[in-house]
């Protein structure tokens, strides 16, 4: 759990990962430290932020009471990075022993350390962590960290994670009855922004013109910032705690887009002053009240939010109403097999014999103009998404579409845009070694049939598809929609089927799936034309979908591998038929660890935020604060389990042509 800072006189300490020198005698940074950190942090993730001021410094200064180490911990950001490197390096071992090595400490130090560990849970990961402490006066203390073997590929969370998406914090107000003006709690950091509880006495007039005193309770965000460009959407529950053992807190909920002109939100009349002061109600004890807030916040916009550091990924700049395009591009970017093969575009040499492929990157002549080549522009966007540290622009890509400036500010149809983009890529790949990549990844087949009821006659037609449109209206979940899709229609009465020489016949009409692709795009039909209003309307009905689905029941016959799928991306629309905003939740490695891509801002999120919170509809049965009626899934991307490793294969810099890197 702690860094392997040397307090002995060993000349050099080696990095656990690369075995290069990192620290020298008495914890001083070695000459090769900078290069070592740079190389190794690429392997284990960006971990420089694992050393925030405060918690870890306090912890290590307890463990290592030597002045030189304290000085490094407190004084130098560079040295903190060295310690962070070693922190992760050592934590990768299944057991970390911290020995006194002539460092004396008393029982107070050990108690302080134990209390700190219990409070902050420094190894707050999805693994089991066992912490055991000795009596620690002059003997040996051990902190045993039993981590899963795959921990080497995971980034350990910060001791005090100021980038977290949610937390609960409280504020105790003493001498409450004497409160005359507003008071603020100490800051609690969520999404790297300071959040404070604001409490104040408020007065208002009742309907009969009587003056009423009330408790004002607000949540403040980034209150001391002088910037006017930041914003952060959050939902919160404001609670006045009850001091009685069986007493329930008094709670009220808020949701708000915090920004410079509205940086606090809450209730001027949270509870009447008289009710707060009533001892029998249990909210006050010894003239003291305790206020609590549970806040869940999106990653902020317009402030210094380092998406690369917090997630390992970067976002895309919004040109104005291009959030729909950004969401789709991120979805395609994380379809690694497509990205890898798109980067490998080569053409058959006209002089090659027997179909020999030239071993160099070569674009067709008509694509030499980068401003008109969609494929080249897309490759460059993908390359920058992988290797840049800042949000990536898309102006060259939209220019290659032939869009005028104003077109970029108009939301195009998502499904249409996806089909056009895939068609352009498919056309570009013709005559190359990667021809057929698009249909291989996205194309499925269905059989349309009409089967006569009284004679042995069936008409069939095989059709290909790149996506499936599923009805949402009147359907509870994805299973009901698929059942509806393959439900047959009876052709009888005045609507009999013309079977040619067999005449008009009663028949059954329907479709059945012949094959499903490795990557399955499902468009949820939230927007449909309403003939009464003569315009498109959006259905915000609740519609459930799942992380794992099996499509075996909808196949005409079994395929070589089961049609079992894992959810990879959820494209979400907030708004109505007149417009709105798109974001996408992506499960990059297919391992259930999700990120939210909101234009230029990328943040970690929970599985529930990615799936459950985007069902739509009203959530009246739970206390879930994060569900918004007009926010719901619009498109789902599933990857076939048997193809998961292939579709999500790693893309390295060696896969990128030099022309794209330039």
Long-range contacts (C-beta under 8 A, 24 or more apart in sequence): 1-87, 1-90, 1-91, 1-96, 1-122, 1-123, 1-131, 1-143, 1-145, 2-59, 2-60, 2-63, 2-64, 2-87, 2-90, 2-96, 2-98, 2-143, 3-60, 3-82, 3-83, 3-84, 3-86, 3-87, 3-90, 4-86, 4-89, 4-90, 5-60, 5-64, 5-69, 5-72, 5-83, 5-86, 7-64, 7-66, 7-69, 7-101, 7-102, 7-103, 8-101, 15-40, 15-85, 15-86, 15-89, 16-86, 16-89, 16-90, 16-92, 16-93, 17-43, 17-44, 17-89, 17-92, 22-82, 22-85, 22-86, 23-82, 23-86, 26-66, 26-68, 26-69, 27-64, 27-66, 27-68, 27-69, 27-72, 27-79, 28-68, 28-72, 29-78, 29-79, 29-82, 33-82, 33-85, 34-78, 36-85, 37-81, 37-82, 37-85, 40-85, 40-89, 41-85, 44-88, 44-89, 44-92, 44-152, 44-153, 44-155, 45-154, 45-155, 45-312, 46-155, 46-308, 46-309, 46-312, 47-84, 47-85, 47-87, 47-88, 47-155, 47-156, 48-80, 48-81, 48-84, 48-309, 49-84, 49-158, 49-163, 49-309, 50-84, 50-87, 50-88, 50-156, 50-158, 50-159, 51-80, 51-81, 51-83, 51-84, 51-87, 52-158, 52-159, 52-160, 52-162, 54-160, 55-116, 55-120, 55-122, 55-159, 55-160, 56-87, 56-122, 56-159, 56-160, 58-116, 59-113, 59-116, 59-117, 59-122, 59-159, 62-105, 62-109, 62-112, 62-113, 62-116, 63-98, 63-113, 63-141, 64-103, 65-103, 65-104, 65-105, 65-109, 66-103, 87-156, 88-155, 88-156, 91-123, 91-145, 91-147, 91-151, 91-156, 92-147, 92-151, 92-152, 94-145, 94-146, 94-147, 94-149, 95-144, 95-145, 95-146, 96-143, 96-144, 96-145, 97-140, 97-142, 97-143, 98-141, 98-142, 98-143, 99-140, 99-141, 100-138, 100-139, 100-140, 100-141, 104-138, 105-136, 105-137, 106-137, 107-135, 107-136, 107-137, 109-136, 110-134, 110-135, 110-136, 110-137, 110-141, 120-159, 120-160, 122-159, 123-147, 123-156, 123-157, 124-157, 124-161, 125-151, 125-154, 125-156, 125-157, 127-151, 155-312, 160-189, 162-189, 162-190, 162-192, 163-191, 163-192, 163-310, 163-603, 164-190, 164-191, 165-190, 165-191, 165-296, 165-297, 165-298, 165-299, 165-603, 165-604, 165-605, 165-606, 165-609, 166-190, 166-294, 166-295, 166-296, 166-297, 167-294, 167-295, 168-292, 168-293, 168-294, 168-295, 169-195, 169-197, 169-292, 169-293, 170-197, 170-241, 170-290, 170-291, 170-292, 170-293, 171-197, 171-199, 171-290, 171-291, 171-292, 172-288, 172-289, 172-290, 172-291, 173-199, 173-288, 173-289, 173-290, 173-291, 174-287, 174-288, 175-287, 175-288, 176-276, 176-277, 176-284, 176-287, 176-288, 176-289, 177-277, 177-287, 178-287, 182-216, 184-220, 184-223, 185-291, 190-234, 190-295, 190-297, 191-232, 191-297, 191-298, 191-299, 191-300, 191-305, 191-603, 192-300, 192-303, 192-304, 192-305, 193-221, 193-222, 193-232, 193-297, 193-300, 193-303, 194-221, 194-222, 194-223, 194-224, 195-219, 195-220, 195-221, 195-293, 195-295, 195-297, 196-220, 196-223, 197-291, 197-293, 198-264, 198-266, 199-291, 201-273, 202-268, 202-269, 204-268, 204-269, 212-269, 212-272, 212-273, 213-272, 213-273, 213-274, 214-268, 214-269, 214-270, 214-271, 214-272, 214-273, 215-240, 215-269, 215-270, 215-271, 215-272, 215-273, 215-276, 216-266, 216-267, 216-268, 216-269, 216-270, 217-252, 217-266, 217-267, 217-270, 217-271, 217-291, 218-264, 218-265, 218-266, 218-267, 219-254, 219-264, 219-265, 219-266, 219-293, 219-295, 220-263, 220-264, 221-258, 221-263, 221-264, 221-297, 222-258, 222-263, 222-303, 223-263, 223-264, 225-260, 225-263, 225-303, 227-260, 227-302, 227-303, 228-260, 228-261, 229-260, 229-302, 230-259, 230-260, 230-300, 230-301, 230-302, 230-303, 231-257, 231-258, 231-259, 231-300, 231-301, 231-302, 232-257, 232-258, 232-259, 232-297, 232-298, 232-299, 232-300, 232-301, 232-303, 233-257, 233-258, 233-297, 233-298, 234-258, 234-295, 234-296, 234-297, 234-298, 235-295, 235-296, 235-625, 235-626, 236-293, 236-294, 236-295, 236-296, 236-625, 237-293, 237-294, 237-623, 237-625, 238-266, 238-267, 238-270, 238-291, 238-292, 238-293, 239-291, 239-292, 239-293, 239-294, 240-270, 240-271, 240-276, 240-283, 240-289, 240-290, 240-291, 240-292, 241-283, 241-289, 241-290, 241-291, 241-292, 242-281, 242-282, 242-283, 243-282, 243-283, 243-284, 243-285, 243-290, 244-282, 247-282, 249-292, 250-283, 253-625, 255-625, 255-628, 296-625, 296-626, 298-596, 298-598, 298-603, 299-596, 299-598, 299-601, 299-602, 299-603, 300-601, 301-598, 301-600, 301-601, 305-601, 305-603, 306-389, 307-391, 307-600, 307-601, 307-602, 307-603, 308-389, 308-390, 310-602, 310-603, 310-604, 311-595, 311-602, 311-603, 311-604, 313-385, 313-588, 313-595, 313-597, 313-602, 314-385, 314-388, 314-389, 314-390, 314-391, 314-392, 314-602, 315-391, 315-392, 315-597, 315-598, 315-599, 315-600, 315-601, 315-602, 316-381, 316-385, 316-391, 316-392, 316-393, 316-394, 316-597, 316-599, 316-600, 317-391, 317-392, 317-393, 317-394, 317-599, 317-600, 318-599, 318-600, 319-394, 319-395, 319-398, 319-408, 319-409, 320-408, 320-409, 321-408, 321-409, 321-410, 321-411, 321-579, 322-394, 322-398, 322-408, 323-581, 323-582, 323-583, 323-598, 323-599, 324-411, 324-412, 324-414, 324-417, 324-582, 325-394, 325-398, 325-412, 325-417, 326-394, 326-582, 326-597, 326-599, 327-414, 327-571, 327-582, 327-583, 327-584, 327-597, 328-414, 328-417, 328-418, 328-421, 328-571, 328-584, 329-378, 329-381, 329-394, 329-397, 330-385, 330-569, 330-584, 330-586, 330-597, 331-569, 331-571, 331-584, 331-586, 331-637, 332-421, 333-381, 333-382, 333-385, 334-568, 334-569, 334-586, 334-588, 334-648, 335-441, 335-519, 335-568, 335-637, 335-647, 336-647, 336-648, 336-649, 336-650, 336-651, 337-437, 337-441, 337-646, 337-647, 337-648, 337-649, 338-425, 338-437, 338-438, 338-441, 338-519, 339-382, 339-651, 340-649, 340-651, 340-655, 341-429, 341-434, 341-437, 342-375, 342-378, 342-379, 342-382, 342-425, 342-429, 342-434, 342-437, 343-379, 343-382, 343-383, 343-651, 343-655, 343-656, 343-657, 343-660, 344-433, 344-434, 344-655, 344-657, 345-375, 345-379, 345-428, 345-429, 345-432, 345-434, 345-657, 346-432, 346-433, 346-434, 347-431, 347-432, 348-431, 348-432, 348-433, 357-433, 361-657, 361-658, 361-659, 361-660, 363-659, 364-428, 364-431, 367-428, 370-396, 370-400, 371-396, 371-399, 371-400, 372-400, 372-402, 373-400, 374-400, 374-401, 374-421, 374-424, 374-425, 374-428, 375-424, 375-425, 375-428, 376-400, 376-659, 376-660, 378-421, 378-425, 379-656, 379-657, 379-660, 380-660, 383-656, 383-660, 383-661, 386-651, 386-656, 387-653, 391-599, 391-600, 411-579, 414-523, 414-571, 414-582, 414-634, 414-635, 415-467, 415-469, 415-523, 415-635, 418-467, 418-521, 419-466, 419-467, 422-466, 439-464, 440-518, 441-517, 441-518, 441-519, 441-647, 442-466, 442-467, 442-517, 442-518, 442-519, 442-521, 443-517, 444-468, 444-513, 444-514, 444-515, 444-516, 444-517, 444-520, 445-513, 445-514, 445-515, 446-511, 446-512, 446-513, 446-514, 447-511, 447-512, 447-513, 447-514, 447-556, 448-510, 448-511, 449-509, 449-510, 449-511, 449-512, 450-491, 450-497, 450-507, 450-508, 450-509, 451-507, 451-508, 451-509, 452-497, 452-499, 452-502, 452-505, 452-506, 452-507, 453-505, 453-506, 453-507, 453-508, 454-505, 454-506, 455-499, 455-502, 455-505, 457-499, 457-502, 457-505, 459-499, 462-514, 466-521, 467-521, 467-522, 467-523, 468-520, 468-521, 468-522, 468-523, 469-523, 469-525, 470-522, 470-523, 470-524, 470-525, 471-525, 472-524, 472-525, 472-526, 472-539, 472-541, 472-543, 473-525, 473-528, 473-539, 473-541, 474-541, 475-543, 476-542, 476-543, 476-544, 477-543, 477-544, 477-545, 477-546, 478-522, 478-543, 478-544, 478-545, 478-546, 478-549, 478-636, 479-549, 481-524, 481-543, 482-551, 482-553, 482-554, 485-511, 485-554, 486-510, 486-511, 486-512, 486-513, 486-554, 512-554, 512-555, 512-556, 513-551, 513-554, 513-555, 513-556, 514-555, 514-556, 514-557, 515-555, 515-559, 516-551, 516-555, 516-559, 516-563, 516-565, 516-640, 517-640, 518-639, 518-640, 518-643, 518-646, 518-647, 519-568, 519-637, 519-638, 519-639, 519-640, 519-643, 519-647, 520-565, 520-637, 520-638, 520-639, 520-640, 521-635, 521-636, 521-637, 522-635, 522-636, 522-637, 522-638, 523-634, 523-635, 524-633, 524-634, 524-635, 524-636, 526-573, 526-616, 526-632, 526-634, 527-577, 535-577, 536-577, 537-577, 538-573, 538-575, 538-576, 538-577, 538-630, 540-616, 540-617, 540-629, 540-630, 540-632, 541-616, 541-617, 542-615, 542-616, 542-617, 542-618, 543-615, 543-616, 543-617, 543-632, 543-633, 544-615, 545-570, 545-611, 545-615, 545-633, 545-636, 546-611, 547-592, 547-607, 547-611, 549-638, 561-640, 561-642, 562-641, 562-642, 563-640, 564-640, 564-641, 564-642, 565-638, 565-639, 565-640, 565-641, 566-590, 566-638, 566-639, 566-641, 566-644, 567-611, 567-636, 567-637, 567-638, 568-637, 568-638, 568-639, 569-635, 569-636, 569-637, 570-610, 570-611, 570-614, 570-633, 570-635, 570-636, 570-637, 571-633, 571-634, 571-635, 571-636, 571-637, 572-614, 572-631, 572-632, 572-633, 572-634, 573-631, 573-632, 573-634, 574-628, 574-630, 574-631, 575-630, 576-630, 580-630, 582-634, 585-609, 585-610, 585-611, 585-614, 588-648, 589-648, 590-639, 590-644, 590-648
